[in-house]
Amino acid sequence: MPQQSVKLGFLGQFKLYPVYWQLLVMLGIGLVYYAIFCYGPMYGLQIAFKDYIFRLKITGSP
């Protein structure tokens, strides 16, 4: 008799996460670090390509 595969569904897949919670924490710290120090400064670089108006700040300038 062939074995039937059991589908966990969308929420059933999250049952495996408690097993690897230390790995997920380390991965999360790395992703946050990368986002802050690699992509964060790019927000300020847009001022070089804008017609900056001090009164409107970076996001309001055309």
C-alpha positions as CSV (number, residue, x, y, z in Angstrom):
1,M,0.0,0.0,0.0
2,P,1.6,3.4,-1.0
3,Q,2.1,6.0,1.7
4,Q,0.1,9.1,1.3
5,S,1.8,12.5,1.7
6,V,0.4,14.7,4.3
7,K,0.0,18.4,3.4
8,L,0.6,20.7,6.3
9,G,-1.1,23.7,4.8
10,F,0.0,27.3,5.2
11,L,-0.2,27.4,9.0
12,G,1.2,23.9,9.5
13,Q,4.5,24.9,8.1
14,F,5.1,27.3,11.1
15,K,5.3,24.3,13.4
16,L,8.9,23.8,12.4
17,Y,10.1,27.3,13.3
18,P,10.4,26.7,17.1
19,V,13.0,24.1,16.4
20,Y,15.2,26.6,14.7
21,W,14.5,29.7,16.6
22,Q,18.2,30.5,17.4
23,L,19.0,30.3,13.7
24,L,16.1,32.6,12.9
25,V,17.2,35.1,15.5
26,M,20.7,35.2,14.1
27,L,19.3,35.6,10.5
28,G,17.0,38.4,11.6
29,I,19.8,40.3,13.3
30,G,21.9,40.0,10.1
31,L,19.0,41.2,8.0
32,V,18.3,44.2,10.2
33,Y,22.0,45.2,10.2
34,Y,22.1,44.9,6.4
35,A,19.0,46.9,6.0
36,I,20.1,49.7,8.3
37,F,23.7,50.1,7.2
38,C,23.4,49.2,3.5
39,Y,20.0,50.4,2.4
40,G,19.4,53.1,5.0
41,P,22.1,55.5,3.6
42,M,20.6,55.2,0.1
43,Y,17.6,57.2,1.3
44,G,19.8,60.3,1.9
45,L,21.5,59.8,-1.5
46,Q,18.3,60.9,-3.3
47,I,19.1,64.5,-2.4
48,A,21.9,64.5,-5.0
49,F,19.3,63.9,-7.7
50,K,16.6,66.3,-6.6
51,D,15.9,70.0,-6.8
52,Y,16.3,70.4,-3.1
53,I,14.2,73.0,-1.3
54,F,15.1,73.3,2.4
55,R,11.5,74.3,3.4
56,L,10.0,71.1,1.8
57,K,12.8,68.8,3.1
58,I,14.0,65.7,1.1
59,T,10.6,64.0,0.6
60,G,8.7,67.1,-0.4
61,S,11.2,68.4,-2.9
62,P,10.5,67.8,-6.6
